Amino acid sequence: MSYATQKLAEEKVFKDPVHRYIHVRDQVIWDVIGSKEFQRLRRIKQLGTTYLVFHGAEHSRFNHSLGVYEIVRRIVDDSFNGRPEWDASERLVVLCAALLHDLGHGPFSHAFENVFDLDHEEFTRAILLGDTEVNEILKRVSNDFPQKVADAIAKTYPNKQVVSLISSQIDADRMDYLQRDAYFTGVSYGHFDMERILRVMRPREDQVVIKSSGMHAVEDYIMSRYQMYWQVYFHPVSRSAEVILTKILHRAKALSESGYDFEQQPTHFKSFFEGTFSLKDYLALDEGVLLTYFQYWINEKDPILSDLSDRFVNRKLFQYIEFDLAKDYMKMRELEQLFKRAGIDPEYYLVFDSSSDLPYDFYRPGEEGERIPIHLLMPSGEIRELSRESEIVEAISGKRRTDHKLYFPEDFLTEDGKKKALKKQILELLK
């Protein structure tokens, strides 16, 4: 028996609050889960700073990755198994891609990526193809197997059925994180009838389609996603924490470049500040490491780094107002000048941030950025794009919703002390 087909002597199960049980029968999957690169995902929160708003949101990318794997396993082992349109030889590729799709995420992923201009997808690829335990395990299947898994995650794999199970507008990734994030945040928005969707999924040529009888379950899924983005993922208080986190890293980087003598040297960040980091440096970072430095930096001599670190660690977040920078550009310039006169650095304490989401879209030929739409399988055998059949989905298709906020430290502007008149003027402008 080859390693690719080797089964465990006894099935392993993970008890899971969303899927009840996650089943592992393949030796390859069990070995990958045990690798240090995958275990690192236990130390990366799935929802970044959202735990500062929804206190239950402490779940990790490890949980989520197992959940995505389980959904794909159920699809290929139950819904697709034995169907002539599904090539069973692709099973291990798609299971590994599902399990490893988030492998390259860093601590507080998006904020960290923005500061150092990184891309977690590139790190996922680097871990899969580099000198890592995961790569060594995947190569036991075949020398080209790590590349196959990397291609499936990167959406360049030739079998589009495999790609669409991992990355499309109704993929296993989204189906898991919507339910998992709803469960841990305690909100009701992210729940939908996944069982129904899995039962009506069908493999067809180069895509996965949904039987038209399951259209209403898909509508519910799309609306769940829409609500989760605006009620949870783009929550302004969570964004306030992310703004502060980003500014801590910006400040530490600026101080390092200026030759500042840190009380606690940022050893783990040095190579990132200098742009000389390696994959090993990246994998050495997790959220525990960042939070430890933030605790140290509360006691730094630099008042900005100290204050921002204290704000993040002890949840003293920025206030916010609705603010459209395109319309209020001159007001922003005026506020920046007033902040400087008040002795408050606008670079770190006056921050514009916007969030945007497209709940559902369809492919438009010739447009940059391929979208994989949701297709319905009609009783006649015809394939129809979802928004052509669903009035609900048609109403939101292609409609991008954007939200703009301006963040600032209200406590700085209301505390007793010098320049009270100037600070009062700033508060008036911020109303």
N, C-alpha and C positions, 0 to 999 in steps of 0.2 A: 504493500500500500504506500502510495506517495504521500509526502507531507501535505500536499494540497488537498487530499481527500481524507486525511487522517482525522478520526473522530476521538473525542475524549472517552475514557473508559466509562465515565458516568457524566451525564449532563450537569453543567454548572448553572445555577440561577442566581440572579441579583433581585432582591426584593425592591420593587420600585413603586413610588406613590402614584405614578401616572399610568403605567402599563401593567401594574400588579407584579408581573415577573418579566425579567429579561433573560432569555434562554441562550446559552452558549454550548454548542455541540462540537464545533470545529476547533482542532488543536491550534491552528493558525490564529484564530480570533482570540483564544485564551492567552496565547503567548504575547500577542500584540498588546492586550490589555495590561499584562504584567510588565511591559517595558517601562523604563524610567521616563521616557518622553511622554507616554500616555498618562502615567501616574501623576506627572506634573500638572495635568489639567485639573486635578483635585484642588490645586492651590490657585486657580484662576476662576473668579466668579463669572457665572453666565451673564449676569446683568450689571456688571461693573459697579457704578456708584448708586444703583437703584436701591440698595439695602438701606441707604440713608433716608429713603422715603417710605418704602414698604419693608418693614423690619424683617419679614420672613424671607426676603429675596437673597438668601445666603447660599443658594445652590450653585454648583460648579459646572464648568464645561465638561468635566468628566461625566456627571449625571446626564447632561444633554447628549453627549456623544454616544453613550450607551443607548439612550432612547431612540436616537436616529437609526442606529444599527438595528434595534429591535423592530422598528416599523418596517424597514427594508427587508429584514429577515422574514417577517410575516407576509410581505407582498410576494417575495420570490419563492418562498417555501409553501405558501398556501394559495394565494390568488393566482399566481402565474405558473405554478408547477404543473407540468404536463401539457401546457398550451403550446401549440406548434409555433406560434409567433414569438415565443420566448426561448432564447438560447441558454439552456441550463449551464453551459460551460462558463457563462459570465457571472455565475453566482458569487464566487469568492471575490472577484474584482469589486462587484458592487457592495458586498458586505464590508470589505476593508475600506472602501472609499467612504461609506456611510460612517463607519467607526472613526475614521481619521480625518474627516473633512475640516475639523477645527483645530487640528494639532498645532498649528503655528501661531495661535493666539497668544498675545503677551499679556502682562498684568494691566488691568483696567484698559483693555485692548485699544479702543479707538482713541482715547486721550493720549496714550503712550505713542501710538502710531503717528498721530498728528504732530507731536513735538519733534520726533526724530525722523519724520518722513519715511516711515516704514510701511510695509504691506504684509499683513499676517499670512496672506495666501502664498507669497513668495517664501515665507519661512516654513509653511506647511510643505511646500515642494522641497525645500532644502533639507528638512528633517527626513522626508521620505527617501531622498536620493543621496543623502550625505552619510558621514561616518557615525551612524547612530544604531541603537539597539533595534529600533523599528525597521530600519533598512536591512539589517542583518537577518531579521526574522522573515521579512517579505522575500528576500533573495533566496531563502530556502525553498520557496515555491518554484521560482525560476529566476534567472538573472534579469529578465525584463519585467518581472512582476511589479517591482516598485515603480517603474516608469508607467505601467498600465494604471496603477492606482492613482498616481500623480495626475495622469492625463484625465482620468474620470473626474477627479475633483476640479481640475482646471477647465473642464467642459470641452476638451479637445479630443476626447476618446471617440473612436469611430462609431461605436454603438450608441446612438442617441437615446435609446431606451435606458441604458445605464446612467447616462448624464441626467436625464429628466427625473429619475428617481431621487437623485441627490440635489439637483439644482434646476428648479422650474418654478412656476407660480403656484403649483400645488405639489410640493416635494416633501420628503420625509423630514428634512431639516425644519421646515416651517411647521409641519404638523406636530412635531415634538415640542419646539420651543414655545409655540402659542399655548399649548396645554400645560406644559411644565411651568412656564412663567406665570400663567394665571393661577396655578395651584399654589406656588410659593409666595406670590404677592397677595393672595387672598381675594383677587378680583374675580368677577364672573364672566368678563368679556371674552376670554380666550377659549371658552369651551364650545365644541362643535361635535358632530356625530362622526368621529373618525372611523368607527366600525363600519358604518354605512359606506363611507368613501372607499375603504379598503376592499369591501365586497364588490364594488362596481368598477374598480380599476381593471383595465384590460391592456395587454401589450398589443401594439399594432405597428408593424413595419418599423419605422425609426422613431417611434414615440410611445408614450403611455397616454391612453385616453380614458374617459369616464363614461360609462353607460348613461344615456340621457335620463334614465329613471332616477339617477342619483344627483340630478342637477340642483335640487333644493338643499341637499347637504353641502354641496360646493358653495352655493350662495351664502349659507350660514358660515362656512369656513372663511370666506372672503370678508364678510362683515366683521367676524371675530378679529381677523387680522387688523382691519381698519381701526376698530375700537382699541385694541391693545397698543397700537402705535401712539394714539393720541392720549390715552389714559395712563399708560405705563412707560413705554419706551421713550417718549418725548416729554415726560413729565418735567415741568420747569424747575422743580426743586432738585431733581436728579441732575438736570443739566447745569444747575448752579454749582453743584458739587464737582461736576466734571470740568467746568470752567476753572474752578480753584485748583483742582488737581493739575490741569494743563499749565496753569500759571506757576505752580510750585516747580514743575520740571523746567519750564522756561527760565525761571529765576535762578535755579541751581546751575543750569547750563551757562547762563550769562555770567554768573559769579565765577564759575570755573574758568571760563575763557578770559576773564579779567585778571586772573591770578589771585583771587580771594583765598585767604587761608581759612579753610573750614575747620570748625571745632571737631566735627566728625567727617573725615574725608569720604567723599562719595565714590568709594572704590568700585562698586558694582556698576556705576554709571560712567566712569572715566572714559571707557572706550566708545560709549555712545556720544558723549560730549565731543569727542575728537573725531568721530566718524570712522573709527578703526575696529569696530566690534566684530566678533566672530560668532558663528552659530553657537559655540560653547558659551560665550558671554550672554547671548540671548536666552538660552535655556536655563542659565543660572538665575534668571529673574522670575520672581513670582510676586503675588500681591503681599505676601508676608514680608518680603524683602523691602518693597516700597514703603509699606506702613512703618516698618522699623526705622527707616531713614527719616520719615516724616516726624516720628516721635523724637528722634535726635535733633532734627532741624528746628524744632520748637525752641530749643535753647541756643540757636545760632545768634551771633552778634548782628547779622544783617536783619534789620527790622522787617523788611518785606518777606523774606524767606521764613522768618520766625512766625510772623503773623499768619501767612497763608497756610503754613503747616499746622498751626494751632486751629485754624478755621476748619481744615479738613478733618483732622483727627477728632476734634471735639464738636463737630457739626455746628459751626457758627457760619452759616452760609450767607451768600449774597442775596440781597433783595432783587426784584426784577420788575420791569414794566414792559408793556407791548411797545415795540419800537421798530419802525421800518426805515432802515438806513438809507434806502434809495430816496425816500421822501423827506427824511429828516437829517440829511447830510450836514447842513449848516448848523443845526442844533447840536449834532454830535461834536462838531469842531468847537463850538462855544463851550460845551460841557467839558471837553478836554482842557481848554484853556483855564476854565474856572477850577477844575480839579488841581491843575498845576499850581495856581495861585493859592489854593487852600492847603498845599503841601501833600496832596494825595496823588501818587503816580498813576495816571490814567492807563498806562501800559499794562498795569496789573490789577487795577481796581475799577476800570470802566470797560466792560467787555460786551461787544455785540455778538449774538449767537442766533443762528437760524436752524430750523429743522424742517425737513421736507419728506413727503412720502407719496408714492403712487400706489394706491391699493390694488389696482389691477390694470394691466395694459395688454394690448394685442400687438402682434408684429406688423410693422409698417414697412413694406419693401423699400430698400434704399436708405433707411434711417440707420444711423450709427448705433451700435449696441443691440445685438440680437435679443429679442424677447421670445421666450418659449411660452406661447399662450396655452390656455386650457382648452382642450378639444373634447367635444361630446360625441359619443358613438350613437347615432340615431337608430331606431328599429329597422330602418331600411338598409342599414350598413353604411350610410353616408356619414362623413366626419364633418361636424360643424363647430366653428369657434364659439366659445361659451357666450360672449356678449351678444351674439346674433340670436340667441335663443332665450336669454335671461334678461328681462327688463330691469331687474335690480342691478345686475352687473353692468348692463349697458349704461345705466345712469351714472356710474362712477368710473367707467373705463377712460383711461387717458387723462383723468382729472387729478392733477397734482395739487396737494394741499401743503401750504408752507406757513410756518409760524416763526415770527421774529421776536426776540427778546433782547433787552439791554440789562445787564447785570452790574450791580454796584453794592458797596458796603454801607448800608443805611446807618449802621451804628457809628461809623466815622462822621457822618453828617449830622447826627443828633446829639452826640456827646458834648458835654460842657467843655469849655476851653476857648482857645483863640479862634479868631476869624468866624465868629458865630453868624454875623450878617452875611458873609460870603457863602457859608454853608447853607444858610436859609435860602439864599438865592438859587443855589444848586438844587435844593429840594423842590423849589417852586417849578424849576424847569423840568424836573423829573416826574411831575404829577401828570 
